[in-house]
Amino acid sequence: MDFEYSEDQKEIIKNVKEASEEFRDVFYKANQGNERYSVEDGERLRQACDERGLLGMTVPKEWGGQGRSLLDYLIGVEHATRYGPGMYLSYLMSYTANGEVLQVLHHGTDEAKNKYLRDLVKYRKVLGLGMVEPRAGSALTDITTSAKLDGDYYILNGQKRWVGYGGEADVYYTLVREPRTVGARGIFVLLVDKDSPGLSYGKDWGFWGVYQGLRRDLIFNNCRVPKENLLMKPGQFGTVMMAFNTFRLQNAARTLGIGGGALDDAVMWSQKRRQFGKLLCEFQMIQSRLADMVMKIEAARLLLYRAASRGMGEEAPPLDTSIAKEYCNQAAISVCDSACHILGAYGFVRESDTEWRYRQARVMAIATGTTEMQKVRIVSELLGRRFNQRLNAFNPDLFEAAPEPEL
């Protein structure tokens, strides 16, 4: 096995570092303003990424992408959050090459691909993700948003929560179900245009530590969607979830970069901060912390790269994916915690890169599947069994009548 970066991968890292440095002031300004930057700065960033080959990295060249491997793409995402800080650059890279874009490529109709794909890959159009609902978060098979075919249109009713770019995305990858069905068998996917009749938007919830601040609800009231916007048919829920493998790996890469950046912060600070007449790095307890941080980052990187190397096309192996996601998440949280400890009070001020990274690392351990979900999946793959998490059979009448949780 060759553990060295190829020349192409070194070029990706170089391009990511240059873009991060060029837009560093933009990212810092956004961090002070609800995680958002201006439309003008966003277009400049898009153009800079396009010129450097950082958009659509996993998409074939005939559709405007770079035709690179999953590993190449994840190496880019990792270093985008390492050199950031902030996830602005990594999100731009991810939105043009994530599992949902690949599903449009592999499963979309010719009409859908010609209508959306090239613009999604170049970030001229943005794909929002409508998955979770007020009463269905981790348990996606509990969704109740329904879609009934009526002639040439699907009629949607229901609500989606915490949709990235809600109200601003051009099209939404939307998980729905056939009316009066239960479980996974009736679930399918539609691409819903932002101007679809019957689609409206709820409040912007905002998310701590996550770009962008925009996290709005989608509300469907007899929303009409053309039938050619069908992306995944009922009965293909397993294929739908394969996109989450890629999503989870990019999550792992993002948190690995966050942890690597926090380690860089701690190493730098330990060699310039003096206490009791000596540098922090000369204290054995600080050395012990730094050694633990290094080991966790190196182990996390090996697990992520192994999973990426075994991934093909839009798929990545479930066991390797969950191991990498869980370990990278926990390693990043631990490393960020130690970095804040080494920096002391300076690690907790809003101007600190390390404080910024800590916020991001913590929330990413929930996104795309919690710690508990990954551990259950690891054991499921290990034993070749599926463990039903539900206490009773799903009853849509009872579920729809259940009160929404209050904050």
C-alpha positions in Angstrom: 0.0 0.0 0.0 1.2 3.5 -0.9 0.5 6.0 1.8 1.9 9.0 -0.1 -0.3 11.5 -1.9 -0.1 11.3 -5.7 1.0 14.4 -7.7 -2.7 15.0 -8.6 -3.7 14.8 -5.0 -0.9 17.2 -4.0 -2.3 19.6 -6.6 -5.8 19.3 -5.1 -4.4 20.1 -1.6 -2.5 23.1 -3.1 -5.6 24.5 -4.8 -7.7 24.1 -1.7 -5.1 25.8 0.4 -4.9 28.7 -2.0 -8.6 29.2 -2.1 -8.9 29.0 1.7 -6.2 31.7 2.0 -7.7 33.9 -0.7 -11.2 33.9 1.0 -10.0 33.8 4.6 -11.3 37.4 5.3 -14.7 36.5 3.7 -15.0 33.4 5.9 -14.1 35.3 9.1 -16.6 38.0 8.3 -19.3 35.4 7.7 -18.5 33.7 11.1 -19.4 36.9 12.8 -22.6 37.3 10.8 -24.8 34.2 11.3 -22.5 32.0 9.1 -23.4 33.8 5.9 -21.5 35.8 3.2 -22.8 38.0 0.5 -24.1 36.9 -2.9 -21.1 38.7 -4.6 -18.6 36.9 -2.4 -20.3 33.6 -3.0 -20.0 34.1 -6.8 -16.4 35.0 -6.5 -15.8 31.8 -4.4 -17.7 29.7 -7.0 -15.6 31.0 -9.8 -12.3 30.5 -7.9 -13.3 26.9 -7.1 -14.3 26.3 -10.7 -11.0 27.6 -12.0 -9.1 25.3 -9.6 -11.1 22.2 -10.5 -12.8 21.9 -7.1 -16.4 21.6 -8.3 -18.1 18.4 -9.2 -15.0 16.4 -8.4 -16.7 13.0 -8.5 -18.9 13.7 -11.6 -17.8 12.6 -15.1 -16.3 15.2 -17.3 -19.1 14.9 -19.9 -21.4 16.4 -17.3 -19.0 19.2 -16.4 -17.3 17.5 -13.5 -13.7 16.5 -12.9 -14.1 12.7 -13.1 -12.0 12.1 -10.0 -12.1 9.3 -7.5 -14.0 9.4 -4.2 -10.6 9.4 -2.4 -9.4 12.4 -4.3 -12.6 14.3 -3.5 -12.5 13.5 0.2 -8.8 14.5 0.4 -9.9 17.9 -1.0 -12.8 18.2 1.5 -10.5 17.3 4.4 -8.0 20.0 3.6 -10.7 22.5 2.9 -11.8 22.4 6.6 -8.2 22.1 7.8 -7.0 25.3 6.1 -10.3 27.2 6.4 -11.3 27.3 9.1 -15.0 27.1 8.6 -16.9 24.8 6.3 -17.8 27.3 3.6 -15.3 25.9 1.0 -16.0 22.3 1.8 -19.8 22.8 1.5 -19.4 24.3 -1.9 -17.3 21.3 -3.0 -19.8 18.9 -1.4 -22.9 20.4 -2.9 -21.5 19.8 -6.4 -20.3 16.3 -5.8 -22.4 14.7 -3.0 -24.4 11.5 -3.1 -27.7 13.3 -4.1 -26.0 14.8 -7.2 -24.6 11.3 -8.1 -28.2 9.9 -7.7 -29.4 12.5 -10.3 -26.5 11.3 -12.5 -27.2 7.6 -12.1 -31.0 7.4 -11.6 -32.4 10.6 -13.0 -34.5 10.7 -16.2 -32.8 12.2 -19.3 -35.1 15.2 -18.8 -34.0 15.6 -15.2 -30.3 15.3 -16.0 -30.5 17.7 -18.9 -32.5 20.1 -16.8 -30.4 20.1 -13.6 -27.1 18.2 -13.6 -24.7 20.5 -15.4 -25.9 23.5 -13.4 -25.7 21.6 -10.1 -22.1 20.5 -10.9 -21.1 24.1 -11.6 -23.1 25.4 -8.6 -25.1 27.6 -10.9 -28.1 25.8 -9.3 -28.2 24.6 -5.7 -29.7 21.3 -4.6 -31.4 21.5 -1.2 -32.0 18.3 0.8 -35.6 17.7 2.1 -35.3 14.6 4.2 -36.1 15.0 7.9 -39.5 16.1 9.3 -40.8 17.6 12.6 -41.5 14.1 13.9 -39.0 12.1 11.8 -35.3 12.8 12.3 -33.0 9.8 12.5 -35.9 7.5 11.8 -36.4 8.4 8.2 -38.8 5.6 7.6 -41.2 7.5 9.8 -41.7 10.3 7.3 -45.3 11.2 6.5 -45.0 13.7 3.6 -47.1 12.1 1.0 -47.1 12.2 -2.8 -50.0 10.9 -4.9 -49.8 10.6 -8.7 -52.6 12.5 -10.3 -52.3 12.4 -14.1 -49.0 14.0 -15.1 -48.3 15.4 -11.6 -47.5 14.2 -8.1 -49.5 16.0 -5.4 -47.5 16.6 -2.2 -48.7 17.3 1.3 -46.5 17.5 4.4 -43.5 19.3 5.8 -39.7 19.1 5.8 -37.5 20.5 8.5 -34.0 22.0 8.7 -33.5 22.1 4.9 -30.2 23.6 3.9 -30.7 26.6 1.6 -34.4 26.4 2.3 -36.1 29.1 0.3 -32.9 29.8 -1.8 -32.1 26.4 -3.4 -33.2 25.9 -7.0 -34.4 22.4 -6.5 -35.0 20.1 -3.5 -34.2 16.4 -3.3 -37.3 15.4 -1.4 -38.1 12.2 0.4 -41.8 11.3 0.2 -44.1 8.3 0.6 -47.1 6.8 -1.2 -50.3 7.6 0.8 -51.3 5.0 3.4 -48.1 3.0 3.2 -45.8 2.2 6.1 -42.1 1.7 6.6 -39.6 1.9 3.8 -41.5 0.2 1.0 -43.6 3.2 0.1 -40.8 5.8 0.2 -39.5 7.4 -2.9 -37.7 10.6 -4.1 -38.9 13.6 -6.1 -37.0 16.6 -7.4 -39.1 19.6 -6.4 -38.5 23.0 -8.1 -38.4 26.0 -5.8 -41.3 27.7 -7.7 -43.6 24.6 -7.6 -47.2 25.6 -7.0 -48.2 24.8 -3.4 -44.6 25.0 -2.0 -44.0 27.5 0.8 -41.3 28.0 3.4 -41.3 28.2 7.2 -38.9 29.8 9.7 -35.2 29.9 9.4 -34.0 27.8 12.4 -30.3 28.5 12.1 -27.7 26.0 13.2 -24.9 26.3 15.7 -21.6 25.9 14.0 -22.9 24.9 10.5 -22.7 26.9 7.3 -25.0 28.2 6.1 -27.2 29.7 8.8 -30.2 29.2 6.5 -32.1 26.1 7.8 -35.8 26.5 6.8 -38.8 24.3 6.7 -40.5 23.3 3.4 -44.3 23.2 3.5 -46.2 21.3 0.9 -49.9 22.1 0.5 -51.2 20.2 -2.6 -47.8 21.0 -4.2 -47.7 19.9 -7.8 -44.6 18.3 -9.2 -44.2 16.9 -12.7 -44.0 13.1 -12.9 -40.7 13.3 -14.9 -39.1 14.7 -11.7 -39.4 11.2 -10.2 -35.8 10.3 -9.1 -36.2 7.1 -7.1 -39.2 4.8 -7.2 -41.0 3.1 -4.2 -39.0 0.1 -3.2 -35.6 1.7 -3.8 -35.1 3.0 -0.2 -31.9 1.0 0.1 -30.5 2.7 -2.9 -31.6 6.1 -1.5 -29.6 5.3 1.6 -26.5 4.4 -0.4 -26.2 8.2 -1.0 -25.8 8.5 2.8 -22.6 6.5 2.6 -21.0 9.2 0.5 -22.6 11.8 2.6 -21.2 10.2 5.8 -17.7 9.9 4.3 -17.7 13.6 3.3 -18.9 14.3 6.9 -16.0 12.2 8.2 -13.5 14.0 5.9 -14.8 17.4 7.0 -14.4 16.5 10.7 -11.0 15.0 10.1 -9.9 18.3 8.6 -11.5 20.2 11.5 -9.5 18.0 13.9 -6.3 18.4 11.9 -6.7 22.2 12.0 -7.2 22.1 15.7 -4.1 20.1 16.1 -2.2 22.7 14.0 -3.6 25.4 16.3 -2.4 23.6 19.4 1.1 22.8 18.0 1.5 26.5 17.0 0.3 27.8 20.3 2.4 25.4 22.4 5.6 26.6 20.7 5.0 30.3 21.3 3.0 30.6 24.6 5.2 30.8 27.7 4.0 30.1 31.3 6.2 29.8 34.4 9.2 30.8 32.3 9.0 28.0 29.6 7.1 27.1 26.5 4.0 25.0 26.8 5.5 22.3 24.6 8.2 21.8 27.2 5.7 20.5 29.8 5.3 16.8 29.7 1.5 16.9 30.3 1.1 19.1 27.2 3.4 16.7 25.3 1.1 13.9 26.3 -2.0 15.7 25.1 -0.3 16.5 21.7 0.8 12.9 21.3 -2.8 11.7 21.9 -4.1 14.2 19.4 -1.6 13.2 16.7 -2.5 9.5 17.1 -6.2 10.1 16.9 -5.9 12.2 13.7 -3.6 9.7 12.0 -5.8 6.8 12.9 -8.9 8.7 11.7 -7.2 9.5 8.4 -6.3 5.9 7.7 -9.9 4.7 8.4 -11.3 7.4 6.1 -8.9 6.7 3.3 -9.5 3.0 3.5 -13.3 3.4 3.2 -12.9 5.9 0.3 -10.5 3.5 -1.5 -13.0 0.8 -1.3 -15.9 3.0 -2.6 -16.9 2.7 -6.2 -19.1 5.1 -8.1 -21.9 6.4 -5.9 -21.5 3.6 -3.4 -19.2 3.1 -0.4 -19.1 0.1 1.8 -21.5 0.4 4.8 -19.2 -1.1 7.5 -16.1 0.9 6.5 -18.3 4.1 6.1 -19.8 3.9 9.6 -16.4 3.1 11.2 -14.8 6.0 9.5 -17.6 8.4 10.2 -17.9 7.5 13.9 -14.1 7.5 14.6 -13.5 10.8 12.7 -16.3 12.5 14.5 -15.2 11.4 18.0 -11.5 12.1 17.2 -12.3 15.6 16.0 -14.3 16.4 19.1 -11.6 15.0 21.4 -8.8 16.8 19.5 -10.7 20.1 19.5 -11.4 19.8 23.2 -7.7 19.2 23.9 -6.7 22.1 21.6 -9.1 24.5 23.5 -7.5 23.2 26.8 -4.0 23.9 25.5 -5.0 27.4 24.3 -6.7 28.1 27.6 -9.0 31.1 27.6 -7.8 32.0 24.1 -9.3 28.8 22.8 -12.8 30.0 23.7 -13.0 33.5 22.4 -15.1 34.1 19.3 -12.1 35.3 17.3 -10.3 32.0 17.9 -10.0 29.5 15.1 -10.1 26.7 17.6 -13.4 27.8 19.1 -14.9 27.9 15.6 -13.6 24.4 14.9 -15.0 23.0 18.2 -18.5 24.2 17.3 -18.3 22.6 13.9 -16.9 19.3 15.2 -19.7 18.8 17.7 -22.6 19.3 15.4 -21.1 17.1 12.7 -21.3 14.1 15.0 -25.1 14.4 14.8 -25.4 15.2 11.0 -25.9 12.3 8.6 -26.4 9.8 11.3 -25.7 10.0 15.1 -23.0 8.2 17.0 -25.6 5.7 18.2 -26.8 5.0 14.7 -23.3 4.3 13.5 -22.5 1.9 16.3 -25.7 0.0 15.6 -24.9 -0.2 12.0 -21.3 -1.4 12.7 -22.6 -4.3 14.8 -25.3 -5.0 12.2 -22.7 -5.3 9.4 -20.4 -7.3 11.7 -23.1 -9.9 12.6 -24.9 -9.8 9.3 -28.2 -8.9 11.1 -30.6 -6.1 11.1 -31.9 -4.8 14.5 -35.3 -3.3 14.6 -35.2 -0.1 16.7 -39.0 0.2 16.7 -41.0 -0.9 19.8 -44.3 -1.4 18.0 -45.6 -1.6 14.5 -45.8 1.7 12.8 -49.3 3.2 12.8 -49.5 6.3 10.6 -52.8 7.4 12.2 -51.2 7.5 15.7 -48.0 9.0 14.4 -49.7 11.9 12.6 -51.7 12.7 15.7 -48.6 12.8 18.0 -47.7 16.3 19.2 -44.7 17.9 17.7 -41.8 18.3 20.3 -41.4 21.8 21.7 -38.1 23.6 22.2 
